[in-house]
Amino acid sequence: MTDSRSRFVVTGAGGYLGPHVVSALADRGHEVLAVVRPGSSAPTDPRATRVEADILASDFDVRTWGEPQGIVHLAWQDGFTHNSPAHLGQLSAHYRLLTAAADAGCPRITALGTMHEVGYWEGAITADTPTNPLSQYGVAKDALRRALPLALPAETSLAWARAYYIYGDDRRSNSIFRKLLEASDAGRTSFPFTSGKNRYDFIRVEELGRQLAALTEAVDVTGTVNCCTGEPISLAEKVEQFIAENRLGISLEYGAFPDRPYDSPGVWGDATVIREVMARG
């Protein structure tokens, strides 16, 4: 564990996940630098120090952050657009930023990964599951995951936090849950859907924020760590649950869309390590 109060930098603090990580670190008593893009209108937790910076610019100097005990790197353009050219186009900038932070003496780096690094898989994903990404997003994330351990000095503790299907704070996402809310706003009473049989590992964005905060403190935990529930649930069950909880008055039109042949019938994360981390308190 780190000292009772440490200083952490969170990049991408204005994105979908960032505010929840900032708040989780602040809840744990830490000082947080919340880094957002220049001109960002995204709100940040008032307990954090807000910093606007183009961190992927070639002339950005990580030393302007002082000497933080850790960096949680969430910043990533077009995360909801899996074949955006930005993923590979900016890969070297992410690599440059994190290696520069390590060279400047940052002792702990937690970088956000994705289950899309793995590609098609059936069953539980572990840290050792082979990767075969099927999108530009997955390819870029997996390349960074592979490259960083080869480049960082031995004294830098690196955790690669592999995230799964995130929901919650849904109007700020680009998920089916946001689409359902918008359909309800428009007065629709039905929603076209697949069979919904595929099972996934859904995690609330607030819980993922807490997991990332705890993982960042756990400097002895390194390598790829699944940040997830470890409990798969069918898409149909999760969506029906969401409709009921939000009282949307929408019925799903099962079978309106065919199931995609490249979607796994069931995939989830092995949560053994993250459960141990969360149990530390």
Backbone torsions as a table, in degrees:
resi	resn	phi	psi	omega
1	MET	NA	155.0	174.4
2	THR	-80.0	177.2	172.2
3	ASP	-59.8	163.4	-175.0
4	SER	-58.1	-33.7	176.2
5	ARG	-131.0	116.3	-179.8
6	SER	-123.2	171.5	-179.2
7	ARG	-112.9	122.2	-178.2
8	PHE	-124.4	146.5	174.7
9	VAL	-103.5	133.0	174.2
10	VAL	-118.8	112.4	174.6
11	THR	-84.0	157.2	-177.5
12	GLY	66.1	29.9	-174.9
13	ALA	-68.6	-15.0	178.4
14	GLY	-97.1	2.6	-177.8
15	GLY	-83.8	-163.9	-177.0
16	TYR	-66.1	-47.3	-177.0
17	LEU	-87.8	-32.7	-171.5
18	GLY	-49.5	-49.9	-177.8
19	PRO	-58.2	-31.4	-178.4
20	HIS	-76.0	-33.0	175.2
21	VAL	-70.7	-43.2	177.9
22	VAL	-57.6	-48.8	-178.7
23	SER	-64.7	-38.6	-179.9
24	ALA	-64.9	-41.0	177.4
25	LEU	-66.5	-41.2	177.7
26	ALA	-64.3	-39.0	177.7
27	ASP	-60.7	-29.7	-179.5
28	ARG	-86.8	6.4	172.8
29	GLY	91.3	13.9	-176.0
30	HIS	-96.0	157.4	170.2
31	GLU	-83.4	132.8	-174.2
32	VAL	-127.3	130.6	167.7
33	LEU	-97.0	113.6	-178.7
34	ALA	-97.0	107.7	-174.3
35	VAL	-95.6	123.5	179.2
36	VAL	-124.0	166.9	178.9
37	ARG	-69.4	151.7	176.1
38	PRO	-56.7	131.8	179.1
39	GLY	81.6	3.7	-178.6
40	SER	-62.9	138.3	175.9
41	SER	-100.1	3.0	-178.4
42	ALA	-65.1	133.3	178.1
43	PRO	-72.6	153.1	175.8
44	THR	-129.5	155.3	179.6
45	ASP	-56.1	129.4	-178.0
46	PRO	-62.9	-17.0	177.7
47	ARG	-77.0	-14.7	-178.0
48	ALA	-93.7	158.6	171.1
49	THR	-92.6	118.3	-176.7
50	ARG	-85.6	131.8	179.6
51	VAL	-130.2	127.5	174.8
52	GLU	-99.0	127.7	-178.0
53	ALA	-161.2	145.9	172.0
54	ASP	-92.0	86.9	-170.5
55	ILE	-71.9	-15.6	179.7
56	LEU	-94.6	-0.7	177.1
57	ALA	-67.3	145.4	-175.3
58	SER	-64.2	-24.0	-178.4
59	ASP	-99.6	8.8	179.7
60	PHE	-70.4	136.5	-176.8
61	ASP	-112.3	112.1	-178.8
62	VAL	-63.5	-17.8	-178.7
63	ARG	-69.3	-12.8	174.8
64	THR	-66.7	-14.9	177.9
65	TRP	-84.7	-0.5	-177.1
66	GLY	76.4	-138.1	-177.3
67	GLU	-125.2	73.9	-179.7
68	PRO	-71.0	155.5	176.2
69	GLN	-78.4	-15.4	179.5
70	GLY	-169.9	158.8	176.2
71	ILE	-125.2	130.4	171.4
72	VAL	-105.9	108.8	-172.9
73	HIS	-97.0	103.0	179.1
74	LEU	-108.2	-22.3	-173.1
75	ALA	-55.3	129.5	179.1
76	TRP	-167.6	120.5	-178.5
77	GLN	-75.8	142.2	173.5
78	ASP	59.9	38.4	-179.7
79	GLY	-61.5	-24.6	179.5
80	PHE	-89.5	-6.0	-178.9
81	THR	-113.2	95.2	-164.2
82	HIS	-71.5	-16.8	177.3
83	ASN	-115.4	26.5	175.0
84	SER	-65.2	141.3	176.4
85	PRO	-67.3	-13.9	-179.1
86	ALA	-65.0	-27.0	-174.2
87	HIS	-62.1	-55.6	178.4
88	LEU	-79.1	-29.0	179.7
89	GLY	-63.0	-29.9	-177.6
90	GLN	-107.6	5.3	-176.5
91	LEU	-56.9	-45.6	-177.6
92	SER	-65.2	-29.4	178.8
93	ALA	-69.1	-39.5	175.6
94	HIS	-63.8	-42.7	178.3
95	TYR	-60.9	-45.5	-179.6
96	ARG	-61.8	-42.8	-178.8
97	LEU	-61.6	-49.0	-174.0
98	LEU	-74.2	-35.5	176.1
99	THR	-69.1	-35.0	176.8
100	ALA	-66.1	-38.6	178.2
101	ALA	-63.1	-42.4	178.1
102	ALA	-65.3	-43.0	179.2
103	ASP	-63.5	-28.0	178.7
104	ALA	-81.3	-2.3	173.8
105	GLY	103.6	8.5	178.8
106	CYS	-65.9	121.4	-173.3
107	PRO	-81.5	-16.9	-175.8
108	ARG	-139.5	127.0	175.9
109	ILE	-125.4	126.8	171.8
110	THR	-115.7	116.4	-177.3
111	ALA	-113.0	137.9	-177.1
112	LEU	-81.6	124.1	174.4
113	GLY	-108.5	-164.7	-176.7
114	THR	-153.3	149.3	175.4
115	MET	-66.1	-14.2	177.9
116	HIS	-70.4	-9.4	172.2
117	GLU	-64.4	-29.4	-172.5
118	VAL	-78.7	-35.1	-174.4
119	GLY	80.3	-150.5	-177.8
120	TYR	-70.0	129.2	178.1
121	TRP	-155.5	146.0	176.0
122	GLU	-117.7	124.3	179.4
123	GLY	104.7	-161.7	-176.7
124	ALA	-75.8	139.6	174.4
125	ILE	-99.5	126.1	175.6
126	THR	-108.5	177.6	177.8
127	ALA	-62.5	-24.2	-176.0
128	ASP	-99.5	1.6	178.8
129	THR	-61.3	129.8	179.9
130	PRO	-63.1	147.0	-177.8
131	THR	-106.4	140.1	176.8
132	ASN	-150.3	69.8	-172.6
133	PRO	-61.5	146.5	-175.5
134	LEU	-116.2	12.5	177.2
135	SER	-141.0	161.3	177.5
136	GLN	-59.9	-38.1	178.4
137	TYR	-60.1	-50.7	-179.9
138	GLY	-63.6	-39.8	179.6
139	VAL	-62.0	-46.7	-177.6
140	ALA	-65.9	-45.4	179.0
141	LYS	-62.2	-42.8	-178.4
142	ASP	-66.8	-36.0	177.9
143	ALA	-63.8	-41.9	179.1
144	LEU	-67.0	-40.6	178.2
145	ARG	-58.8	-41.2	-179.0
146	ARG	-74.7	-34.8	-173.0
147	ALA	-77.3	-37.7	-172.2
148	LEU	-60.4	-44.9	-179.6
149	PRO	-62.2	-25.3	179.0
150	LEU	-77.9	-20.3	-172.1
151	ALA	-107.3	-27.2	-174.3
152	LEU	-79.8	147.2	177.5
153	PRO	-66.4	156.8	-174.9
154	ALA	-60.7	-28.9	-177.2
155	GLU	-79.2	-6.3	176.8
156	THR	-88.4	124.2	178.1
157	SER	-89.1	119.1	-175.6
158	LEU	-117.4	125.9	171.3
159	ALA	-116.7	129.3	175.7
160	TRP	-103.0	107.0	-172.7
161	ALA	-90.2	102.2	-176.4
162	ARG	-86.3	112.6	-177.0
163	ALA	-93.8	160.5	-176.8
164	TYR	-118.8	-137.6	-174.9
165	TYR	-86.6	110.3	-172.7
166	ILE	-97.3	136.2	173.7
167	TYR	-140.8	175.9	-172.5
168	GLY	99.1	156.3	-174.4
169	ASP	48.2	45.6	-160.4
170	ASP	-69.4	-25.3	179.5
171	ARG	-71.0	-11.1	177.4
172	ARG	-101.1	2.6	179.3
173	SER	-101.9	-174.2	175.5
174	ASN	-127.7	34.2	-172.7
175	SER	-94.8	177.6	175.6
176	ILE	-62.0	-27.5	-178.6
177	PHE	-69.5	-37.9	173.9
178	ARG	-65.3	-41.6	179.7
179	LYS	-62.2	-36.3	177.3
180	LEU	-66.6	-41.6	177.7
181	LEU	-62.8	-41.5	179.5
182	GLU	-68.1	-34.8	176.6
183	ALA	-64.8	-40.4	177.4
184	SER	-65.4	-41.3	177.3
185	ASP	-57.2	-36.8	-177.6
186	ALA	-81.5	-0.4	177.7
187	GLY	84.3	13.0	-179.5
188	ARG	-76.5	146.8	179.5
189	THR	-114.0	-1.0	176.4
190	SER	-138.1	158.0	-175.2
191	PHE	-145.1	121.6	180.0
192	PRO	-66.2	140.2	-169.4
193	PHE	-147.3	166.3	173.7
194	THR	-86.0	-161.8	174.4
195	SER	-71.9	-24.6	179.7
196	GLY	73.0	13.4	-174.1
197	LYS	-79.4	-24.1	-176.9
198	ASN	-62.5	140.4	-178.3
199	ARG	-107.3	135.5	-176.5
200	TYR	-134.9	166.3	178.2
201	ASP	-98.8	98.5	-178.8
202	PHE	-93.6	134.8	177.6
203	ILE	-133.7	135.2	177.7
204	ARG	-68.6	144.9	-176.2
205	VAL	-63.2	-32.5	178.5
206	GLU	-67.1	-40.9	178.6
207	GLU	-68.0	-38.8	177.0
208	LEU	-62.8	-39.4	175.9
209	GLY	-59.0	-42.4	178.9
210	ARG	-67.0	-38.2	178.1
211	GLN	-63.6	-42.8	-178.9
212	LEU	-66.5	-37.3	177.5
213	ALA	-64.0	-45.8	179.6
214	ALA	-65.6	-40.1	179.3
215	LEU	-64.3	-37.7	179.8
216	THR	-64.3	-36.1	176.1
217	GLU	-68.4	-31.4	-172.3
218	ALA	-82.7	74.8	-171.3
219	VAL	-65.6	-18.2	179.0
220	ASP	-81.8	-9.2	-180.0
221	VAL	-97.0	114.8	-174.5
222	THR	-129.1	171.6	-179.8
223	GLY	82.9	-164.1	-178.0
224	THR	-78.4	125.1	-179.7
225	VAL	-125.0	124.2	176.9
226	ASN	-73.9	121.0	175.8
227	CYS	-103.8	102.7	-166.1
228	CYS	-166.8	-175.4	173.9
229	THR	-96.9	-26.1	-174.8
230	GLY	76.3	9.9	-175.7
231	GLU	-125.2	99.9	-178.3
232	PRO	-72.0	146.9	177.5
233	ILE	-140.5	145.9	-178.4
234	SER	-67.9	148.9	178.5
235	LEU	-59.5	-39.2	-180.0
236	ALA	-61.8	-46.0	-178.8
237	GLU	-63.2	-42.9	-179.3
238	LYS	-66.2	-42.0	-179.2
239	VAL	-69.3	-41.9	177.1
240	GLU	-61.5	-39.4	177.7
241	GLN	-62.9	-43.1	179.8
242	PHE	-63.7	-43.2	179.1
243	ILE	-61.1	-43.2	-179.3
244	ALA	-67.3	-45.2	-177.9
245	GLU	-63.1	-33.2	-178.1
246	ASN	-98.5	2.3	176.1
247	ARG	50.7	54.0	-172.8
248	LEU	-83.7	-18.7	-179.5
249	GLY	64.4	33.5	-179.1
250	ILE	-115.9	138.5	173.9
251	SER	-106.6	139.6	179.1
252	LEU	-83.7	134.1	175.8
253	GLU	-91.4	83.9	-177.4
254	TYR	-61.5	134.9	177.5
255	GLY	84.8	2.2	178.2
256	ALA	-64.7	-32.6	175.5
257	PHE	-117.6	142.7	176.7
258	PRO	-73.8	151.4	172.2
259	ASP	-66.9	139.0	-179.5
260	ARG	-75.2	130.9	-175.2
261	PRO	-64.7	-20.8	-177.8
262	TYR	-93.9	2.1	175.5
263	ASP	-85.6	133.1	179.0
264	SER	-67.2	144.0	175.4
265	PRO	-67.5	-19.0	178.3
266	GLY	-169.5	124.4	178.8
267	VAL	-147.4	137.7	-179.7
268	TRP	-155.1	169.6	-178.8
269	GLY	-95.1	146.6	169.8
270	ASP	-77.6	112.5	-172.5
271	ALA	-94.4	13.8	-174.5
272	THR	-55.7	-49.5	-174.8
273	VAL	-70.0	-45.5	-177.0
274	ILE	-67.2	-31.4	175.8
275	ARG	-64.9	-39.3	177.0
276	GLU	-64.6	-39.4	178.5
277	VAL	-64.9	-45.3	-178.6
278	MET	-65.8	-29.0	-179.5
279	ALA	-70.8	-15.2	178.7
280	ARG	-69.6	-20.7	178.0
281	GLY	90.3	NA	NA
